Amino acid sequence: MKAKSIYISLLAIAVYIAEARSQDASMDTTKAVNDSSIILNAVKHQQAQVVYNKGVEKVDQKEIDSALTFFNEAITLDSAFAKPYFSRGVIFFEQNKFNEAVVNYTLSLKYDQFNAESFFARARAYENIGEVDSALKDYDASLSYNNINAKANYYKGCILFQKGKFQEALKSFDQSIAQARNFANAYNDRGSTKRKLEDYKGAVDDYKLAVKYAPDMYIAYNNMGSAYKLDDKYSNAIEAYTKAIEIKADYALAFNNRGSVKHLQKQYQEAIKDFSEAISINKSYAYAYNNRGSAYFELYKYDEAEQDFNKAIALNSAYGHAYLNRGILREMQRNDSGACADWRKAYDLGVEEGGRYIQKQCK
């Protein structure tokens, strides 16, 4: 009823202005019409706002189809109204319709071009369709209008990390953490960035902060174990991997990683147990098969080793290290031609050690 009364009152004003101007011969009739048009547009926008609000209520009530209907109606009433485009984008994003989300966020920005939230939302959608360069530009745009945005800095850092720009990623994670001191994911990913930069102590410190703020973050414990491993602190690494497994009992990666440390400690039987557990969780885990094959090899169990190397290659025909290891096994079995074929394949797949074996052993 309130919306209707607003509409009537504004329309009455528009009619009054038009009539007043038409009765005064000295007034510009075109200007009268323009004034009326402005008022009528205001009426339409007011109506669109009322309809949009109904759509927001439907979102709160989890009635998404009804919400979309109201947002569409709001846009029909006022095609330059940014909010319903943005809200449609949010719905499409939640439905994994990322291209549609991008279209709607773009329309929202057409009518509200300095909106940091819209740039941020479109960046997230771009990431989900693999357009990371466009996402990076939008994160920068979002930050230019609102530089206190921990999530924008965080996701920007993640893209830079993926691009191998670790120093730039580190700066973004630093900014994210400065804006949100309890941001566990930012600590975790900053730790991984430091690990790439061979700052293993700094990495461990960040992983510890990640689990301080998110005690069940098993991935941070796994990453901590990897940093300890790279720093040759094997006991600490095993402790961290074990903690990850305690939190997530079916964490195949942590079993595999813990097994690899036990392998380095020459605890081959214990390593095999961990690799086998990883395989029981994920029967397509090529790396675990290769690693278990290496442990069997050290125990002179060549048949079991060969079976595992073969399985690793069957699962991943581009797994260079599995070819390298099978080549070493074949050399021990006096299968020189097979060994050289495997080393050549490993070298072709980018494993430089395969080339050294070829030079020494193959004619």
C-alpha positions in Angstrom: 0.0 0.0 0.0 2.9 2.3 0.8 4.6 1.7 -2.5 1.3 2.4 -4.3 0.8 5.8 -2.5 4.4 6.8 -3.4 3.7 6.0 -7.0 0.5 8.0 -7.1 2.0 11.0 -5.3 5.0 11.1 -7.6 2.8 10.7 -10.7 0.6 13.6 -9.5 3.7 15.8 -9.2 4.8 14.8 -12.7 1.3 15.7 -14.1 1.2 18.9 -12.2 4.6 20.0 -13.6 3.6 19.1 -17.1 0.3 21.0 -16.9 1.9 24.1 -15.3 4.5 24.3 -18.0 2.0 23.8 -20.8 -0.2 26.7 -19.4 2.7 29.1 -19.4 3.4 30.0 -23.0 6.8 31.4 -22.0 7.9 28.0 -20.7 9.7 25.4 -22.8 7.3 22.5 -23.5 10.3 20.1 -24.0 11.6 20.9 -20.6 8.2 20.2 -19.1 8.2 16.8 -20.7 11.8 16.1 -19.5 10.8 17.0 -16.0 8.0 14.6 -16.2 10.3 11.9 -17.5 12.6 12.3 -14.6 9.8 12.0 -12.1 8.4 8.9 -13.9 11.9 7.3 -13.9 12.0 8.0 -10.2 8.7 6.2 -9.8 9.9 3.2 -11.7 13.1 3.1 -9.6 11.0 3.3 -6.4 8.9 0.4 -7.7 12.0 -1.6 -8.6 13.4 -1.1 -5.2 10.3 -2.4 -3.5 10.3 -5.5 -5.8 14.0 -6.0 -5.3 13.5 -6.0 -1.5 11.0 -8.8 -1.9 13.6 -10.7 -3.8 16.1 -10.3 -0.9 13.4 -11.6 1.5 13.0 -14.6 -0.7 16.8 -15.3 -0.6 16.7 -15.1 3.1 13.8 -17.7 3.1 15.9 -19.9 0.7 13.2 -19.5 -2.0 15.8 -18.9 -4.8 13.5 -19.3 -7.8 11.1 -16.8 -6.4 14.0 -14.4 -5.6 15.2 -14.6 -9.2 11.6 -13.8 -10.4 11.6 -10.6 -8.3 15.1 -9.6 -9.3 14.1 -10.1 -13.0 11.0 -7.9 -12.4 13.1 -5.2 -10.7 15.4 -5.1 -13.8 12.3 -4.9 -16.1 11.1 -1.9 -14.1 14.5 -0.2 -14.0 17.2 -1.7 -16.3 19.8 0.6 -14.8 19.3 -0.7 -11.3 22.7 -2.3 -10.3 21.6 -4.2 -7.2 19.4 -6.9 -8.8 22.1 -7.7 -11.3 24.5 -8.2 -8.5 22.1 -10.4 -6.6 21.4 -12.5 -9.6 25.2 -12.9 -10.0 25.4 -14.1 -6.4 22.7 -16.7 -7.0 24.3 -17.9 -10.2 27.7 -18.2 -8.5 26.2 -20.3 -5.7 24.6 -22.5 -8.4 28.1 -22.9 -10.1 26.9 -21.0 -13.1 30.0 -18.9 -13.2 29.7 -17.5 -16.7 26.2 -16.2 -15.9 27.5 -14.8 -12.7 30.2 -12.9 -14.7 27.6 -11.5 -17.0 25.5 -10.2 -14.2 28.4 -8.8 -12.2 29.5 -7.0 -15.3 26.0 -5.5 -15.7 26.0 -4.4 -12.1 29.3 -2.6 -12.6 28.0 -0.9 -15.7 25.5 0.9 -13.5 27.7 1.1 -10.4 31.2 1.3 -11.7 33.1 2.0 -8.5 31.6 -0.9 -6.5 34.5 -2.8 -4.8 32.2 -5.7 -3.8 31.1 -6.2 -7.4 34.7 -6.3 -8.7 35.6 -8.8 -5.9 32.6 -11.0 -6.7 33.4 -11.0 -10.5 37.0 -11.9 -9.7 35.8 -15.0 -7.8 33.6 -16.0 -10.8 36.5 -15.4 -13.2 38.7 -17.7 -11.1 36.1 -20.5 -11.3 36.1 -20.4 -15.1 39.9 -20.3 -15.3 40.3 -16.7 -16.3 42.9 -15.9 -13.7 44.3 -12.8 -15.4 40.9 -11.2 -15.5 40.4 -12.2 -11.9 43.7 -10.6 -10.9 42.7 -7.3 -12.6 39.3 -7.4 -10.7 41.0 -8.0 -7.4 43.2 -5.0 -8.0 40.2 -2.9 -9.0 38.3 -4.0 -5.9 41.3 -3.1 -3.7 41.6 0.3 -5.4 38.2 1.2 -4.2 38.5 -0.6 -0.8 42.0 -1.4 0.2 41.0 -2.9 3.5 39.8 -6.2 2.1 41.6 -9.3 3.6 39.9 -11.7 1.2 40.7 -9.8 -1.9 44.4 -9.7 -0.9 44.3 -13.3 0.0 42.8 -14.5 -3.3 45.1 -12.2 -5.2 48.0 -13.9 -3.3 46.7 -17.3 -4.3 46.8 -16.4 -8.0 50.2 -14.9 -7.8 51.4 -18.1 -6.0 50.0 -20.2 -8.8 51.8 -18.1 -11.3 55.1 -18.7 -9.4 55.4 -15.0 -8.4 56.2 -15.9 -4.8 57.6 -12.5 -3.6 54.5 -10.7 -4.9 52.3 -13.4 -3.4 54.0 -13.0 0.0 53.2 -9.3 0.0 49.5 -10.0 -0.7 49.3 -12.5 2.1 51.1 -10.1 4.4 48.5 -7.5 3.6 45.7 -10.0 4.1 47.0 -11.0 7.5 47.5 -7.4 8.6 43.8 -6.8 7.9 42.6 -10.1 9.5 44.9 -11.4 12.2 43.0 -14.6 12.7 42.8 -15.5 9.0 44.0 -19.2 9.1 44.0 -19.8 5.4 46.2 -16.8 4.8 48.8 -18.0 7.3 48.7 -21.5 5.7 49.2 -20.1 2.2 51.8 -17.6 3.3 53.6 -20.6 4.9 53.6 -22.4 1.6 54.9 -19.3 -0.1 57.8 -19.1 2.3 58.4 -22.8 1.8 58.8 -22.1 -1.9 61.3 -19.4 -1.0 63.2 -21.9 1.1 62.4 -20.1 4.3 61.4 -23.3 6.1 61.4 -21.9 9.6 59.2 -19.0 8.6 56.9 -21.5 6.9 56.6 -23.6 10.0 55.9 -20.5 12.1 53.0 -19.6 9.8 51.6 -23.2 9.7 51.6 -23.1 13.6 49.6 -19.8 13.5 47.2 -21.4 11.0 46.4 -24.3 13.4 46.3 -21.8 16.3 43.3 -20.1 14.7 41.9 -23.3 13.0 42.9 -26.3 15.2 41.4 -28.9 12.8 43.2 -27.6 9.7 44.8 -30.9 8.8 46.2 -29.4 5.6 48.3 -27.0 7.6 49.7 -29.9 9.7 50.5 -31.7 6.4 52.2 -28.6 5.0 54.1 -28.2 8.2 55.4 -31.7 7.9 56.6 -31.0 4.4 58.5 -27.9 5.6 60.1 -29.9 8.4 61.1 -32.6 5.8 62.7 -30.1 3.5 64.6 -28.8 6.5 65.8 -32.3 7.3 63.9 -32.4 10.6 62.4 -35.8 10.1 61.1 -36.4 13.6 59.2 -33.1 13.6 57.9 -34.0 10.1 56.5 -37.3 11.2 54.9 -35.7 14.2 53.1 -33.1 12.0 51.9 -35.7 9.5 50.7 -37.9 12.3 48.7 -34.9 13.7 47.1 -34.4 10.2 46.1 -38.1 10.1 44.6 -37.9 13.6 42.4 -35.1 12.4 41.5 -36.7 9.1 41.9 -40.5 9.2 41.4 -41.0 5.4 44.0 -38.4 4.5 45.9 -40.3 1.8 48.4 -37.5 1.1 49.5 -37.4 4.7 50.0 -41.2 4.8 52.1 -41.0 1.6 54.1 -38.0 2.9 54.8 -39.7 6.3 55.9 -42.8 4.5 58.3 -40.8 2.4 60.0 -39.5 5.6 60.2 -43.0 7.0 61.8 -44.1 3.7 64.4 -41.4 4.2 65.0 -42.7 7.7 65.5 -46.2 6.1 62.4 -47.5 8.0 61.3 -49.3 4.9 58.8 -51.7 6.5 57.1 -48.8 8.3 57.2 -46.7 5.1 55.4 -49.6 3.2 52.7 -49.6 5.8 52.0 -45.9 5.2 52.1 -46.2 1.4 49.8 -49.2 1.6 47.4 -47.2 3.8 47.5 -44.3 1.3 46.7 -46.8 -1.6 43.8 -48.4 0.4 42.3 -44.9 0.7 43.0 -44.0 -2.9 43.5 -46.9 -5.3 44.5 -44.5 -8.1 47.3 -42.9 -6.2 50.2 -43.3 -8.6 52.7 -41.5 -6.3 52.1 -43.9 -3.5 52.6 -46.9 -5.7 55.9 -45.5 -6.9 57.0 -44.8 -3.4 56.0 -48.2 -2.1 57.9 -49.7 -5.1 61.0 -47.8 -4.0 60.7 -49.2 -0.5 60.2 -52.7 -1.7 63.3 -52.2 -3.9 65.4 -51.3 -0.9 64.3 -54.5 0.8 65.3 -56.5 -2.4 61.7 -57.4 -3.0 62.0 -56.9 -6.7 58.8 -58.6 -7.9 56.7 -56.4 -5.6 58.7 -53.3 -6.6 58.1 -54.0 -10.3 54.4 -54.5 -9.8 54.2 -51.2 -8.1 56.2 -49.3 -10.7 54.1 -50.8 -13.4 50.9 -49.8 -11.6 52.2 -46.2 -11.1 52.9 -46.0 -14.8 49.6 -47.5 -15.8 47.9 -44.9 -13.7 50.0 -42.0 -14.9 51.9 -42.6 -18.2 53.6 -39.2 -17.8 55.1 -40.1 -14.4 58.8 -39.7 -15.2 60.2 -40.8 -11.8 58.3 -44.1 -12.0 60.1 -44.8 -15.3 63.4 -43.9 -13.7 62.9 -46.2 -10.8 61.7 -49.1 -13.0 64.8 -48.5 -15.1 67.0 -48.9 -12.0 65.2 -52.1 -11.1 65.5 -53.5 -14.6 69.2 -52.8 -14.5 69.4 -54.9 -11.3 67.5 -57.7 -13.2 70.1 -57.5 -16.0 67.4 -56.2 -18.4 69.7 -53.5 -19.9 67.5 -52.7 -23.0 64.5 -52.3 -20.8 66.4 -50.2 -18.3 67.6 -47.9 -21.1 64.2 -47.6 -22.6 62.8 -46.5 -19.2 65.5 -44.0 -18.6 65.0 -42.5 -22.0 61.3 -42.2 -21.3 62.1 -40.6 -17.9 64.5 -38.1 -19.6 61.9 -37.3 -22.3 59.4 -36.5 -19.4 61.8 -34.0 -17.9 63.7 -36.2 -15.3 67.3 -35.1 -15.8 68.6 -38.0 -13.8 67.4 -40.3 -16.6 69.9 -38.6 -18.9 72.8 -39.3 -16.5 71.9 -43.0 -16.4 71.8 -43.1 -20.2 75.2 -41.5 -20.4 76.7 -44.0 -18.0 74.9 -47.2 -18.8 73.4 -47.1 -22.3 75.4 -47.3 -25.5 
